[in-house]
């Protein structure tokens, strides 16, 4: 086609007025320049109606104005009349213009109201398609006389047009499915080869070509023409069903019990597909990144666990173990569609990745109400710290602890608000904020502090669980069985090792839920029993300020508010984060009230006897207490894996960057590292097991102070503070935190180095604890006195042992002794008493008065100076009179006898306590007491002069438990043993058995020999029955006190000044005990329960 035929029809010529700025027409000689041809093809030329042929308008729309306008003028390079070659087939095919602009992007083309007449054959006519695209009028729309009317004119051939277009096989670069989404699925000719990987016909777009926006109408015309030529059935949707990434859209998540209900709740939460609607008032920049984030669905405490997946704002829940062999994680800013599935934009990658991208779980957008955030905060702050507070009150004092706890709560709230306000300005986690504002070094320090604090929490939890389980095992076994703390720590480590391998924190949900329930039960029962103890026994011995150990309280108080790691994720979960400070304030007020009440009430109930874990102060012989103790131990045991998860994931993320799912070497590296973290926590717990209160304080001072009082003001200073006031306040708070951390940590370490021995436990108080301790493999120190293995057989006739007694012959005896500092024997002249001796005479007796003074909560109560108060069958030195009630008393191991204690007033009882029973020097833990309190608990020699006739005890005292009103075994065997001892002692040369009252003023001077010669004064021996001393199952129980001045022959008696406890004594043993212990000074090992010396030290073998 070298020339173009002129228009000979009677129709108006195909020309329009040229634009004013268009260049003047020039004749076309030869071929048309490519730029002109392209511009002509892309320029819509208004088409005028031909004679005899009505113009074709779009169906359903009025006929547009066909008059020429400036908007419809051809682009540069076109002209109003055409010179040179005639209309080509391509021009004829593209000449169906209605004089309008091409439709807007995405608007489907409309079919012509009537098919155009055509004289071609039916096969050809079926392929003709009218169009409104292009710069030339279609021959099919002209009248019969146009352009040489007849059937010989060119027709619109789709195949011819497509041969001149770029096909998918010729395209390069990323594809887009925009055209297929807008115009329906296109099933044109598929290329056999040559297409790049991952690019198909459905993904091809002409806009990816150079100048694609100019030739776009031609490609759209071919798409519509190809779509019309297909069979109607071929328009069915045949794309494969995509595998949903969100479980809400997965039918498999619904086809399970409860699936419909969970799916319904998530849809009600407006998160059916992991996206949320963009709010109308959302900013174009700030909210752009949040409009595709799913809701953090935390309306239940089970799903509260997901908060730990974002501990301190860090992404800890996702793990590369879920990747497929050909997948990688994309960035958190990716949208739901892959880059290859959307139109290329400015942020699109130039090179497509060779692997399939796996979208990370998108960070949550806030949808929680303030009520939900309130519940989450309440749960995150209540843990084990509340159980350490009573002991912390002992370390700090009542007034000091209350004031400091309120101050710590207020300052912690202020720092929490600083952190959350910084988070609203700086997008990121706790560590990321430090990295953004200060650099990588700050992020590393913050993450290191988080890891250190979590490891400290875990170690404290392990020790807490070990102590509670040990107490539980001892209590339920009646002190027959005990497991040492190191072994319990090792057992927990074995349990935690498989838990540490869990990559999905959601699998710990059942443990967290059970733990919450157990903790609630334990706190409720503890509060109930504290109130009951205060109501029945009154206020214990408390101090207002402890000047020696006050720093321990500060660390424990900060440890108690251990929820800072969950502040950021809970704030993120709220729909309106700006309301978070108000919710946090309410929570802080509630938990501060709870902590203050629990700490103060428990300390007021138990005073100086308060244990590190206050549950140990509850009566261990109570089955309900044992149950609560066990449940709370299980709760902390189940919570520990949840606490160690953030520490493991933070360190693991920093150390390992490659996936180990398809690399066993890397996977086992990660597993070994997780084992190492668990074992590290166990080793730290073992090191702090002996002083749990000091270990908790050290964790709070060294690890928690920076997280709460140093890092938040530093971040606020750089990210938010703009005024001078805020900057100075942030600097002041940072300096205060640094000083507090250094000072309190140093004092805590010093206090740990100079720690005092622990309070005696349940079994130690019962006299059974050291029997368990002797089972350890450590060699025992040599005894301070000579021993014999067994009691010698009797050489003479002795009384028979009463039959039918349930005596324990299996349990060990060594060390089973009640620890005491002073033993008071009240001379009553009676052989039996009520089960509780303080109830004798309606409570009007000396034993009742002394128990009131020295019992728990009494005026002179001192856990480090335990006083054992017993009734004895010895007669009083003062004959009973009706008008004056008076009695006598023995004191051991002071070896004092007080002959006259008139009970006209309470003065004589106080004189006995202040002058003879109280210690001359208090324990070092009492250094924090007020001077008045210390004076009250210390012996005053001036009171001794108020009691006349007090003398030293020089007789051998044999005390036999015969308290039949308390236990029938002792009541049966006690009198039999008393008669047997009196008979056998009378047979010893130089020994005289005394049965009457002590005669005041008849004390003999000088030491006496147990086995004297004729003519020398004899040694007196007194045998009597006493009330309950513990260990009825070991009846008969015998205590032998050898006076300090006693001699064995010409040498000092080996047991002089000792009190020797024996158990399971039968009448056949009496002769051997007298010969070996009383005469020779040897201790019989197989019946030995323990001993006490004059320094009030308990001795075990």
Buried (B, 14 or more C-beta within 10 A) or exposed (E): EEEBEEBEBEBEEBBBEBBEEBEEBEEBEEEBEEEBBBBBBBBBBBBBBBEBBEBBBBEEEEEBEBEBEEEBBBBBBBBBEBEBBBBEBBBBBBBBBBBBEBBEEEEEBBEBEEBBEBBBEEEBBEBBBBBBBBBBBBBBBBBBBBBEBEEEBBBBBBEEBBEEEBBBBEBEBBBBBBBBEEBBBBBBEEBEEEBEEEBEBBBBBBBBBEEEEBBBBBBBBBBBBBBEEEEEEEEEEEEEEEEBBBBBBBEEBBEEEEBEEBBEEBEEBEBBBBBBEEEEEEEEEEEEBBBBBBBBBBBEBBBBBBBBBBBBBBBBBBBBEBBEEEBBBBEBEBBBEBBBBBBBEEEEEEEBEEEEBBBBBBBBBBBBBBEBBBBBBBBBBBBBBBBBBBBBBBBBBBEBBBEBBBEBBEBBBBBBBBBBBBBEEBBBBBBBBBBBBBEEEBBBBBBBBBBBBBBBBBBBBBBBBBBBBBBBBBBBEBBBEBBBBEEBBBBBBEEBBEBBEBBEBEEBBEBBBBBBEBBEBBBEBBBEBBEEBBEEBEEBBBBBBBEBBBBBBBBBBBBBBBBBBBBBBBBBBBBEBEBBBEBBEBBBEBBBEBBBBBBBBBBBBBBBBBBBBBBBBBEBEEEEBBBBBBBBBBBBBBBBBBBBBBBBBBBBBEEBEEBBBEEEEBBEBBBEBBBEBBBBBBEBBBEBBBBBBBBBBBBBBBBBBBBBBBBBBBBBBBBBBEEEEBBEBBBEBBEBBBEBBEEBBEBBBEBBEEBBEEBBBBBBBBBBBBBBBBEEEEEEEEBEBEEBEEBEEBEEEBBEBBEEBEBBEEBBBBBBBBBBBBBBBBBBBEBBBBEBBBEBEEEEBBBBBBBBBBBBBBEBBBBBBBBBBBBBBBBBBBEEEEEEBBBBBBBBBBBBBBBBBBBEEEEBBBBBBBBBBBBEEBBEBBEBBEEEBBEBBBBBEEBBEEBEBBBEBBBBBBBBBBBBBBBBBBBBBBBBBBEBBBBBBEEBEBBBBBEEBBEBEEEEEEBBBBBBEEEEEBBBBBBBBBBBBBBBBBBBBBBBBBBBBBBBEEEBBBBBBBBBBBBBBBBBBBBBBBBBBBBBBBBBBBBBBBBBBBEBEBBBB
